[in-house]
Amino acid sequence: MISRAQLGRLVGVSALGVLTFLICWGAIHFFRGTAAVAAVWPANALVLAFILRACPTRVCERMAVGVASVAMVGANLAAGRPLGLSLAFPAANVIEILIAVHFLRGVSMPLAALKDLRGFFLGAVLAGPLASATVATAVMALGLDLSGAALLAEAGGWFLADAMGMAIVAPFALSISSRSTWPVWRGMAAPAAAGLIFFALSFQSQAPALLLAFPLVTLAVLYDRDRGGALAIGLVAMGLIGSALMGEGSLPRLARYGVDPVVWAQIFLGCLVATAYPLAMMLKRLDAIAADAEAKRVAAQAETDAKVRLIGEVGEELRSPLSGVVTLAEMLRSGRLGDLNPRQRELLSRIAESGAEIEALSREMIAGGPRGASRQAHDVGRVLAEAIGATAFAARRRGIIVEQRLEPGHLTALDRPRVARLIEEALIAATEAATVGGRLRVSLTGDGVNVRILIEDDGADDRVLRLTAEQTSKLDATPTSGRAFDKAWLRKRGGDLRTGVSDLGGVLSEIVLPVTKAERAA
């Protein structure tokens, strides 16, 4: 019982024999000499493609070669050749095909690796045609009684035809036998368009249409790295031969000038091969490099995102307990939980400041950015003016007059959103503490090293009494409860946050920011 796969293989081998017979019979019947040898290229391509794609086993390979040999011998006999030549010339072709199959069995398209190039050039272009030409030379010397210069000329023509032919048909066969990820109709789109355009342009005589084959084949390679070049060259060759058979195109015109059109066509197609396959190989290498770089970029981005998420989670976990530690230290230091001696107050102050600094770091970790990520200089006066505008409605509602004395042109590189938040919080606190219908004084000054923002209110309350009891004329250098985090952040960066008694009778808040290096140098 024959299986479906075996039946399909038998049908394929039978079709191979019929097509090989027709191609070889046409080549021998319509052409002579080198032209007949060159016209056998399609048969070689057909047999190579069938063996490389449809013959995974040695048995199938021998069957295909046997059927192709019988078809070639039958074509020679049908064309009127003697029995000896009908057996010998197909033997030369079969030897060439077997050598090409041996070298190309592990080669993939496009010829992207050194081993692929070595198998292609040494096997298909050199070893196979050389062996075929050697057999053919012996046949011509014995069967056709050729010798001397005539024999060398025929042998050289045979080798050149076979070498150029295999340089064209071997990649074409590999391309046909390779399995592309694209559908057949899509993979053939660009090569078919190139072949049809070239065939149509061959009928005009105003310009050499052969030159247009190079950009057409290049476009096919760009469209499909794997099979575009080989298929386009094959279809361009078919268009060239088809137009020549119809008496149009470059080949008939070259023949009128005494140029051998067969040799010229081989050289032309060889130039196309030398253009298309290196281009496909380079593009394939670039694709591999680009894919590798993209994979590394994606992996690095994923690793970075994972680190940022981890840092943010750690920062979130640290922030809550540190807030409790700092608040408790502030309460102990202020004496609310009992009297402490100066040494204990100093140690608690250090605990509060250190905890505030760690909390500031955790806040940056939650934001997902490195320390000091925002280093772009910005105008402090503009930030202060925006903060005053944001709190102006609350001041007008309470009838508070805001006095402003702002020096322009002071720049700082500290994080702008955080500086804006500090200023707005100080303004809101001063607005709420000021008396109804009272005054609020805002000033901005700089000394070339620091820029100072002073926010004063006239609201005399228990805050002023506490500040006066601790320190009357000086600004308080110790952070008050609720502002330790911001004070530690500013001190770490060369600034400060201080609280004292205002000349207006209320509380004074001073925000000290370091200026940029350029302003400091000036």
FISE-678990 format. One record per residue (C-alpha): x, y, z; residue number from 1. Coordinates in pm, whole numbers. Layout:
! residues N
+--------+--------+--------+-----+
:     px :     py :     pz :   n :
+--------+--------+--------+-----+
:      X :      Y :      Z : NUM :
...
+--------+--------+--------+-----+
! end
This chain:
! residues 522
+--------+--------+--------+-----+
:     px :     py :     pz :   n :
+--------+--------+--------+-----+
:      0 :      0 :      0 :   1 :
:    150 :    333 :   -109 :   2 :
:    116 :    612 :    144 :   3 :
:      2 :    961 :     54 :   4 :
:    354 :   1101 :    103 :   5 :
:    506 :    836 :   -125 :   6 :
:    237 :    898 :   -386 :   7 :
:    303 :   1272 :   -375 :   8 :
:    678 :   1211 :   -410 :   9 :
:    621 :    985 :   -714 :  10 :
:    401 :   1247 :   -878 :  11 :
:    665 :   1514 :   -809 :  12 :
:    945 :   1300 :   -955 :  13 :
:    735 :   1228 :  -1264 :  14 :
:    664 :   1597 :  -1315 :  15 :
:   1036 :   1667 :  -1270 :  16 :
:   1117 :   1420 :  -1548 :  17 :
:    865 :   1572 :  -1788 :  18 :
:    980 :   1931 :  -1729 :  19 :
:   1348 :   1836 :  -1754 :  20 :
:   1283 :   1661 :  -2084 :  21 :
:   1102 :   1963 :  -2229 :  22 :
:   1368 :   2212 :  -2118 :  23 :
:   1662 :   2005 :  -2244 :  24 :
:   1490 :   1919 :  -2574 :  25 :
:   1415 :   2286 :  -2635 :  26 :
:   1773 :   2389 :  -2551 :  27 :
:   1923 :   2132 :  -2791 :  28 :
:   1665 :   2186 :  -3064 :  29 :
:   1678 :   2566 :  -3079 :  30 :
:   2041 :   2638 :  -2975 :  31 :
:   2387 :   2515 :  -3063 :  32 :
:   2720 :   2507 :  -2877 :  33 :
:   2755 :   2736 :  -2575 :  34 :
:   2402 :   2866 :  -2616 :  35 :
:   2264 :   2512 :  -2580 :  36 :
:   2467 :   2459 :  -2263 :  37 :
:   2344 :   2791 :  -2120 :  38 :
:   1984 :   2705 :  -2205 :  39 :
:   2004 :   2398 :  -1977 :  40 :
:   2028 :   2626 :  -1666 :  41 :
:   1655 :   2608 :  -1591 :  42 :
:   1673 :   2228 :  -1590 :  43 :
:   1965 :   2235 :  -1345 :  44 :
:   1779 :   2480 :  -1123 :  45 :
:   1468 :   2264 :  -1132 :  46 :
:   1654 :   1945 :  -1037 :  47 :
:   1853 :   2122 :   -763 :  48 :
:   1542 :   2278 :   -611 :  49 :
:   1353 :   1950 :   -615 :  50 :
:   1638 :   1757 :   -448 :  51 :
:   1705 :   2024 :   -184 :  52 :
:   1341 :   2067 :    -87 :  53 :
:   1157 :   1745 :   -165 :  54 :
:   1428 :   1479 :   -115 :  55 :
:   1529 :   1448 :    250 :  56 :
:   1656 :   1091 :    200 :  57 :
:   1922 :    937 :    -21 :  58 :
:   1666 :    709 :   -186 :  59 :
:   1456 :   1004 :   -298 :  60 :
:   1767 :   1188 :   -416 :  61 :
:   1882 :    891 :   -627 :  62 :
:   1532 :    856 :   -773 :  63 :
:   1521 :   1224 :   -872 :  64 :
:   1870 :   1213 :  -1024 :  65 :
:   1785 :    894 :  -1213 :  66 :
:   1464 :   1034 :  -1356 :  67 :
:   1640 :   1360 :  -1452 :  68 :
:   1920 :   1161 :  -1622 :  69 :
:   1671 :    955 :  -1824 :  70 :
:   1485 :   1272 :  -1923 :  71 :
:   1808 :   1441 :  -2038 :  72 :
:   1916 :   1136 :  -2239 :  73 :
:   1572 :   1113 :  -2396 :  74 :
:   1582 :   1484 :  -2485 :  75 :
:   1922 :   1441 :  -2654 :  76 :
:   1800 :   1140 :  -2853 :  77 :
:   1478 :   1318 :  -2950 :  78 :
:   1680 :   1616 :  -3073 :  79 :
:   1879 :   1387 :  -3307 :  80 :
:   2208 :   1348 :  -3124 :  81 :
:   2403 :   1022 :  -3148 :  82 :
:   2364 :    768 :  -2869 :  83 :
:   2717 :    824 :  -2733 :  84 :
:   2673 :   1200 :  -2704 :  85 :
:   2319 :   1155 :  -2574 :  86 :
:   2459 :    951 :  -2285 :  87 :
:   2776 :   1149 :  -2221 :  88 :
:   2650 :   1508 :  -2211 :  89 :
:   2368 :   1433 :  -1961 :  90 :
:   2627 :   1251 :  -1749 :  91 :
:   2828 :   1575 :  -1732 :  92 :
:   2517 :   1766 :  -1623 :  93 :
:   2428 :   1504 :  -1360 :  94 :
:   2781 :   1513 :  -1215 :  95 :
:   2754 :   1889 :  -1186 :  96 :
:   2417 :   1866 :  -1011 :  97 :
:   2537 :   1597 :   -765 :  98 :
:   2845 :   1801 :   -669 :  99 :
:   2628 :   2111 :   -619 : 100 :
:   2382 :   1913 :   -404 : 101 :
:   2669 :   1782 :   -191 : 102 :
:   2801 :   2131 :   -118 : 103 :
:   2465 :   2308 :    -92 : 104 :
:   2281 :   2056 :    125 : 105 :
:   2349 :   2255 :    446 : 106 :
:   2352 :   2603 :    292 : 107 :
:   2074 :   2850 :    373 : 108 :
:   1965 :   3166 :    194 : 109 :
:   2077 :   3435 :    187 : 110 :
:   2443 :   3340 :    191 : 111 :
:   2495 :   3506 :    528 : 112 :
:   2770 :   3290 :    680 : 113 :
:   3123 :   3212 :    566 : 114 :
:   3042 :   2842 :    533 : 115 :
:   2750 :   2928 :    305 : 116 :
:   2972 :   3136 :     80 : 117 :
:   3235 :   2863 :     76 : 118 :
:   2981 :   2594 :    -14 : 119 :
:   2830 :   2813 :   -283 : 120 :
:   3148 :   2927 :   -456 : 121 :
:   3361 :   2615 :   -414 : 122 :
:   3084 :   2366 :   -480 : 123 :
:   2831 :   2517 :   -718 : 124 :
:   3041 :   2773 :   -905 : 125 :
:   3382 :   2600 :   -921 : 126 :
:   3388 :   2226 :   -843 : 127 :
:   3064 :   2129 :  -1020 : 128 :
:   3126 :   2320 :  -1348 : 129 :
:   3491 :   2210 :  -1351 : 130 :
:   3395 :   1843 :  -1325 : 131 :
:   3122 :   1886 :  -1584 : 132 :
:   3356 :   2067 :  -1824 : 133 :
:   3618 :   1793 :  -1781 : 134 :
:   3371 :   1520 :  -1875 : 135 :
:   3236 :   1726 :  -2163 : 136 :
:   3587 :   1795 :  -2292 : 137 :
:   3666 :   1422 :  -2301 : 138 :
:   3337 :   1354 :  -2481 : 139 :
:   3403 :   1627 :  -2738 : 140 :
:   3760 :   1502 :  -2796 : 141 :
:   3646 :   1144 :  -2850 : 142 :
:   3302 :   1188 :  -3002 : 143 :
:   3340 :   1506 :  -3205 : 144 :
:   3709 :   1470 :  -3298 : 145 :
:   3795 :   1814 :  -3163 : 146 :
:   4151 :   1901 :  -3066 : 147 :
:   4384 :   2190 :  -3009 : 148 :
:   4247 :   2541 :  -2996 : 149 :
:   3898 :   2436 :  -3103 : 150 :
:   3873 :   2187 :  -2815 : 151 :
:   4005 :   2441 :  -2565 : 152 :
:   3758 :   2699 :  -2691 : 153 :
:   3463 :   2460 :  -2654 : 154 :
:   3586 :   2343 :  -2312 : 155 :
:   3629 :   2701 :  -2194 : 156 :
:   3287 :   2795 :  -2324 : 157 :
:   3132 :   2494 :  -2148 : 158 :
:   3302 :   2579 :  -1817 : 159 :
:   3209 :   2949 :  -1843 : 160 :
:   2849 :   2864 :  -1925 : 161 :
:   2825 :   2613 :  -1640 : 162 :
:   3001 :   2838 :  -1387 : 163 :
:   2784 :   3138 :  -1469 : 164 :
:   2477 :   2920 :  -1492 : 165 :
:   2532 :   2760 :  -1152 : 166 :
:   2612 :   3100 :  -1000 : 167 :
:   2262 :   3198 :  -1105 : 168 :
:   2060 :   2879 :  -1069 : 169 :
:   2212 :   2752 :   -742 : 170 :
:   2094 :   3051 :   -529 : 171 :
:   1769 :   3046 :   -727 : 172 :
:   1721 :   2680 :   -635 : 173 :
:   1813 :   2748 :   -273 : 174 :
:   1562 :   3030 :   -262 : 175 :
:   1289 :   2814 :   -408 : 176 :
:   1372 :   2535 :   -163 : 177 :
:   1389 :   2761 :    144 : 178 :
:   1078 :   2795 :    359 : 179 :
:    991 :   3160 :    409 : 180 :
:    767 :   3295 :    682 : 181 :
:    582 :   3497 :    419 : 182 :
:    305 :   3349 :    201 : 183 :
:    412 :   3244 :   -149 : 184 :
:    214 :   3521 :   -319 : 185 :
:    367 :   3788 :    -97 : 186 :
:    722 :   3654 :   -128 : 187 :
:    689 :   3653 :   -509 : 188 :
:    537 :   4001 :   -531 : 189 :
:    855 :   4211 :   -556 : 190 :
:   1056 :   3964 :   -774 : 191 :
:    759 :   3920 :  -1010 : 192 :
:    717 :   4296 :  -1036 : 193 :
:   1089 :   4334 :  -1112 : 194 :
:   1075 :   4066 :  -1383 : 195 :
:    761 :   4209 :  -1548 : 196 :
:    891 :   4566 :  -1543 : 197 :
:   1222 :   4455 :  -1694 : 198 :
:   1044 :   4249 :  -1960 : 199 :
:    819 :   4543 :  -2052 : 200 :
:   1111 :   4786 :  -2071 : 201 :
:   1305 :   4551 :  -2297 : 202 :
:   1073 :   4642 :  -2588 : 203 :
:   1187 :   5003 :  -2599 : 204 :
:   1508 :   5107 :  -2774 : 205 :
:   1560 :   5462 :  -2646 : 206 :
:   1758 :   5358 :  -2338 : 207 :
:   1949 :   5044 :  -2230 : 208 :
:   1690 :   4860 :  -2020 : 209 :
:   1953 :   4620 :  -1887 : 210 :
:   2083 :   4887 :  -1649 : 211 :
:   1742 :   4912 :  -1485 : 212 :
:   1771 :   4552 :  -1369 : 213 :
:   2013 :   4654 :  -1091 : 214 :
:   1776 :   4889 :   -900 : 215 :
:   1486 :   4648 :   -959 : 216 :
:   1679 :   4355 :   -810 : 217 :
:   1803 :   4576 :   -524 : 218 :
:   1443 :   4668 :   -436 : 219 :
:   1350 :   4299 :   -438 : 220 :
:   1640 :   4227 :   -197 : 221 :
:   1523 :   4506 :     35 : 222 :
:   1172 :   4362 :     25 : 223 :
:   1278 :   4006 :    104 : 224 :
:   1630 :   3938 :    235 : 225 :
:   1599 :   3562 :    200 : 226 :
:   1462 :   3503 :   -147 : 227 :
:   1403 :   3839 :   -314 : 228 :
:   1739 :   3867 :   -491 : 229 :
:   1755 :   3513 :   -627 : 230 :
:   1394 :   3511 :   -745 : 231 :
:   1427 :   3855 :   -905 : 232 :
:   1745 :   3752 :  -1091 : 233 :
:   1575 :   3436 :  -1213 : 234 :
:   1271 :   3628 :  -1338 : 235 :
:   1487 :   3899 :  -1497 : 236 :
:   1676 :   3622 :  -1679 : 237 :
:   1345 :   3480 :  -1799 : 238 :
:   1238 :   3826 :  -1916 : 239 :
:   1570 :   3871 :  -2096 : 240 :
:   1540 :   3535 :  -2272 : 241 :
:   1171 :   3585 :  -2347 : 242 :
:   1225 :   3923 :  -2512 : 243 :
:   1521 :   3782 :  -2709 : 244 :
:   1308 :   3494 :  -2840 : 245 :
:   1055 :   3755 :  -2958 : 246 :
:   1331 :   3945 :  -3140 : 247 :
:   1326 :   4238 :  -2896 : 248 :
:   1551 :   4361 :  -2621 : 249 :
:   1925 :   4409 :  -2592 : 250 :
:   2043 :   4062 :  -2694 : 251 :
:   1925 :   4076 :  -3058 : 252 :
:   2066 :   4426 :  -3096 : 253 :
:   2403 :   4315 :  -2955 : 254 :
:   2411 :   4025 :  -3201 : 255 :
:   2385 :   4272 :  -3488 : 256 :
:   2709 :   4431 :  -3371 : 257 :
:   2894 :   4100 :  -3362 : 258 :
:   2874 :   4051 :  -2982 : 259 :
:   2797 :   3698 :  -2863 : 260 :
:   2461 :   3748 :  -2688 : 261 :
:   2492 :   3428 :  -2482 : 262 :
:   2828 :   3525 :  -2332 : 263 :
:   2707 :   3881 :  -2280 : 264 :
:   2392 :   3760 :  -2103 : 265 :
:   2598 :   3538 :  -1874 : 266 :
:   2824 :   3827 :  -1778 : 267 :
:   2523 :   4052 :  -1719 : 268 :
:   2348 :   3799 :  -1498 : 269 :
:   2676 :   3728 :  -1317 : 270 :
:   2703 :   4101 :  -1235 : 271 :
:   2350 :   4090 :  -1096 : 272 :
:   2450 :   3794 :   -876 : 273 :
:   2762 :   3979 :   -755 : 274 :
:   2539 :   4277 :   -664 : 275 :
:   2237 :   4110 :   -509 : 276 :
:   2384 :   3836 :   -288 : 277 :
:   2648 :   4047 :   -104 : 278 :
:   2377 :   4309 :    -47 : 279 :
:   2141 :   4046 :     93 : 280 :
:   2418 :   3908 :    313 : 281 :
:   2503 :   4252 :    457 : 282 :
:   2137 :   4335 :    518 : 283 :
:   2086 :   4002 :    691 : 284 :
:   2387 :   4067 :    914 : 285 :
:   2258 :   4416 :    995 : 286 :
:   1915 :   4271 :   1074 : 287 :
:   2077 :   4024 :   1314 : 288 :
:   2282 :   4299 :   1479 : 289 :
:   1976 :   4524 :   1509 : 290 :
:   1767 :   4240 :   1652 : 291 :
:   2038 :   4159 :   1906 : 292 :
:   2070 :   4526 :   2006 : 293 :
:   1693 :   4557 :   2041 : 294 :
:   1678 :   4244 :   2255 : 295 :
:   1953 :   4382 :   2481 : 296 :
:   1774 :   4716 :   2502 : 297 :
:   1446 :   4550 :   2598 : 298 :
:   1623 :   4335 :   2858 : 299 :
:   1804 :   4639 :   3002 : 300 :
:   1479 :   4839 :   3011 : 301 :
:   1302 :   4554 :   3189 : 302 :
:   1587 :   4530 :   3441 : 303 :
:   1578 :   4906 :   3498 : 304 :
:   1201 :   4904 :   3546 : 305 :
:   1234 :   4620 :   3795 : 306 :
:   1500 :   4812 :   3990 : 307 :
:   1287 :   5126 :   3993 : 308 :
:    986 :   4931 :   4120 : 309 :
:   1199 :   4768 :   4391 : 310 :
:   1348 :   5102 :   4499 : 311 :
:   1004 :   5259 :   4508 : 312 :
:    865 :   4977 :   4720 : 313 :
:   1161 :   4997 :   4959 : 314 :
:   1122 :   5374 :   4984 : 315 :
:    752 :   5340 :   5061 : 316 :
:    823 :   5083 :   5329 : 317 :
:   1091 :   5304 :   5489 : 318 :
:    893 :   5625 :   5488 : 319 :
:    621 :   5541 :   5740 : 320 :
:    843 :   5411 :   6025 : 321 :
:   1096 :   5691 :   5972 : 322 :
:    818 :   5947 :   5999 : 323 :
:    723 :   5802 :   6336 : 324 :
:   1085 :   5802 :   6457 : 325 :
:   1140 :   6166 :   6357 : 326 :
:    812 :   6283 :   6508 : 327 :
:    883 :   6106 :   6836 : 328 :
:   1236 :   6250 :   6847 : 329 :
:   1096 :   6599 :   6788 : 330 :
:    842 :   6558 :   7065 : 331 :
:   1107 :   6438 :   7309 : 332 :
:   1345 :   6719 :   7212 : 333 :
:   1076 :   6987 :   7252 : 334 :
:   1014 :   6879 :   7610 : 335 :
:    651 :   6789 :   7561 : 336 :
:    710 :   6443 :   7704 : 337 :
:    929 :   6557 :   7991 : 338 :
:   1236 :   6764 :   8067 : 339 :
:   1568 :   6667 :   7910 : 340 :
:   1920 :   6787 :   7964 : 341 :
:   2109 :   6970 :   7682 : 342 :
:   2308 :   6658 :   7586 : 343 :
:   1990 :   6458 :   7540 : 344 :
:   1837 :   6739 :   7335 : 345 :
:   2144 :   6747 :   7110 : 346 :
:   2133 :   6371 :   7052 : 347 :
:   1760 :   6378 :   6978 : 348 :
:   1819 :   6663 :   6733 : 349 :
:   2077 :   6450 :   6551 : 350 :
:   1831 :   6159 :   6540 : 351 :
:   1563 :   6386 :   6395 : 352 :
:   1793 :   6531 :   6129 : 353 :
:   1935 :   6191 :   6027 : 354 :
:   1588 :   6040 :   6010 : 355 :
:   1470 :   6336 :   5804 : 356 :
:   1755 :   6287 :   5557 : 357 :
:   1672 :   5917 :   5521 : 358 :
:   1306 :   6007 :   5472 : 359 :
:   1405 :   6252 :   5200 : 360 :
:   1599 :   5976 :   5028 : 361 :
:   1302 :   5743 :   5054 : 362 :
:   1080 :   6007 :   4896 : 363 :
:   1319 :   6026 :   4602 : 364 :
:   1321 :   5649 :   4582 : 365 :
:    941 :   5646 :   4563 : 366 :
:    956 :   5902 :   4282 : 367 :
:   1181 :   5660 :   4092 : 368 :
:   1458 :   5909 :   4018 : 369 :
:   1819 :   5934 :   4134 : 370 :
:   1935 :   6192 :   4381 : 371 :
:   1978 :   6529 :   4224 : 372 :
:   1806 :   6419 :   3903 : 373 :
:   1659 :   6764 :   3843 : 374 :
:   1969 :   6980 :   3792 : 375 :
:   1826 :   7234 :   3550 : 376 :
:   1866 :   7590 :   3679 : 377 :
:   1548 :   7793 :   3732 : 378 :
:   1461 :   8144 :   3847 : 379 :
:   1372 :   8152 :   4218 : 380 :
:   1190 :   8483 :   4175 : 381 :
:    955 :   8332 :   3919 : 382 :
:    880 :   8036 :   4145 : 383 :
:    812 :   8270 :   4436 : 384 :
:    585 :   8492 :   4224 : 385 :
:    386 :   8186 :   4111 : 386 :
:    348 :   8074 :   4475 : 387 :
:    228 :   8420 :   4578 : 388 :
:    -26 :   8415 :   4297 : 389 :
:   -148 :   8071 :   4407 : 390 :
:   -212 :   8195 :   4763 : 391 :
:   -338 :   8544 :   4668 : 392 :
:   -706 :   8443 :   4685 : 393 :
:   -677 :   8327 :   5046 : 394 :
:   -496 :   8650 :   5141 : 395 :
:   -759 :   8871 :   4974 : 396 :
:  -1039 :   8677 :   5140 : 397 :
:   -894 :   8763 :   5481 : 398 :
:   -807 :   9121 :   5382 : 399 :
:   -432 :   9063 :   5422 : 400 :
:   -195 :   9299 :   5243 : 401 :
:    104 :   9116 :   5089 : 402 :
:    417 :   9329 :   5074 : 403 :
:    672 :   9208 :   4818 : 404 :
:   1039 :   9294 :   4787 : 405 :
:   1186 :   9063 :   4527 : 406 :
:   1531 :   9085 :   4368 : 407 :
:   1523 :   8932 :   4017 : 408 :
:   1786 :   8713 :   3852 : 409 :
:   1867 :   8458 :   4125 : 410 :
:   1896 :   8101 :   3998 : 411 :
:   1913 :   7768 :   4180 : 412 :
:   1951 :   7411 :   4056 : 413 :
:   1748 :   7245 :   4332 : 414 :
:   1442 :   7044 :   4239 : 415 :
:   1188 :   7304 :   4119 : 416 :
:    866 :   7122 :   4221 : 417 :
:    998 :   7066 :   4573 : 418 :
:   1117 :   7427 :   4610 : 419 :
:    776 :   7548 :   4492 : 420 :
:    604 :   7324 :   4746 : 421 :
:    822 :   7454 :   5032 : 422 :
:    744 :   7816 :   4943 : 423 :
:    369 :   7753 :   4904 : 424 :
:    349 :   7569 :   5238 : 425 :
:    527 :   7859 :   5414 : 426 :
:    297 :   8114 :   5247 : 427 :
:    -17 :   7918 :   5338 : 428 :
:     95 :   7884 :   5701 : 429 :
:    175 :   8257 :   5722 : 430 :
:   -160 :   8351 :   5561 : 431 :
:   -352 :   8139 :   5808 : 432 :
:   -153 :   8276 :   6108 : 433 :
:   -174 :   8647 :   6009 : 434 :
:   -444 :   8864 :   6164 : 435 :
:   -752 :   8954 :   5959 : 436 :
:   -680 :   9275 :   5771 : 437 :
:   -314 :   9249 :   5871 : 438 :
:      9 :   9230 :   5676 : 439 :
:    227 :   8965 :   5516 : 440 :
:    580 :   9047 :   5408 : 441 :
:    766 :   8846 :   5143 : 442 :
:   1122 :   8928 :   5042 : 443 :
:   1383 :   8768 :   4817 : 444 :
:   1750 :   8859 :   4845 : 445 :
:   2082 :   8704 :   4747 : 446 :
:   2446 :   8742 :   4838 : 447 :
:   2611 :   8548 :   4552 : 448 :
:   2628 :   8227 :   4753 : 449 :
:   2272 :   8176 :   4873 : 450 :
:   1932 :   8320 :   4791 : 451 :
:   1708 :   8390 :   5092 : 452 :
:   1332 :   8392 :   5097 : 453 :
:   1179 :   8558 :   5405 : 454 :
:    807 :   8515 :   5478 : 455 :
:    678 :   8714 :   5780 : 456 :
:    331 :   8746 :   5932 : 457 :
:    188 :   8965 :   6207 : 458 :
:     -5 :   8696 :   6390 : 459 :
:    108 :   8696 :   6753 : 460 :
:      6 :   8361 :   6903 : 461 :
:    151 :   8078 :   7113 : 462 :
:    402 :   7999 :   6836 : 463 :
:    574 :   8333 :   6897 : 464 :
:    568 :   8277 :   7273 : 465 :
:    740 :   7938 :   7231 : 466 :
:    998 :   8082 :   6993 : 467 :
:   1063 :   8377 :   7226 : 468 :
:   1109 :   8146 :   7523 : 469 :
:   1367 :   7939 :   7334 : 470 :
:   1544 :   8210 :   7134 : 471 :
:   1447 :   8574 :   7102 : 472 :
:   1657 :   8763 :   6849 : 473 :
:   1812 :   8478 :   6650 : 474 :
:   1658 :   8256 :   6388 : 475 :
:   1590 :   7913 :   6526 : 476 :
:   1852 :   7667 :   6389 : 477 :
:   1659 :   7361 :   6508 : 478 :
:   1379 :   7216 :   6292 : 479 :
:   1029 :   7246 :   6427 : 480 :
:    790 :   6957 :   6419 : 481 :
:    656 :   6880 :   6071 : 482 :
:    939 :   7048 :   5878 : 483 :
:   1234 :   6828 :   5971 : 484 :
:   1229 :   6637 :   5643 : 485 :
:   1249 :   6950 :   5429 : 486 :
:   1511 :   7106 :   5656 : 487 :
:   1736 :   6800 :   5630 : 488 :
:   1691 :   6789 :   5253 : 489 :
:   1791 :   7155 :   5219 : 490 :
:   2089 :   7127 :   5455 : 491 :
:   2223 :   6829 :   5263 : 492 :
:   2228 :   7045 :   4949 : 493 :
:   2377 :   7361 :   5096 : 494 :
:   2052 :   7531 :   5197 : 495 :
:   1852 :   7561 :   5515 : 496 :
:   1504 :   7612 :   5662 : 497 :
:   1479 :   7835 :   5970 : 498 :
:   1210 :   7978 :   6191 : 499 :
:   1222 :   8288 :   6409 : 500 :
:   1035 :   8592 :   6540 : 501 :
:    929 :   8853 :   6286 : 502 :
:    955 :   9229 :   6324 : 503 :
:    584 :   9238 :   6245 : 504 :
:    511 :   9057 :   6568 : 505 :
:    448 :   8714 :   6422 : 506 :
:    664 :   8429 :   6294 : 507 :
:    939 :   8456 :   6034 : 508 :
:   1014 :   8162 :   5801 : 509 :
:   1343 :   8172 :   5611 : 510 :
:   1414 :   7944 :   5317 : 511 :
:   1781 :   7943 :   5212 : 512 :
:   1866 :   7803 :   4867 : 513 :
:   2213 :   7766 :   4710 : 514 :
:   2262 :   7960 :   4387 : 515 :
:   2402 :   7808 :   4069 : 516 :
:   2777 :   7782 :   4012 : 517 :
:   2759 :   8037 :   3731 : 518 :
:   2596 :   8299 :   3956 : 519 :
:   2843 :   8220 :   4235 : 520 :
:   3138 :   8267 :   3998 : 521 :
:   2995 :   8597 :   3874 : 522 :
+--------+--------+--------+-----+
! end
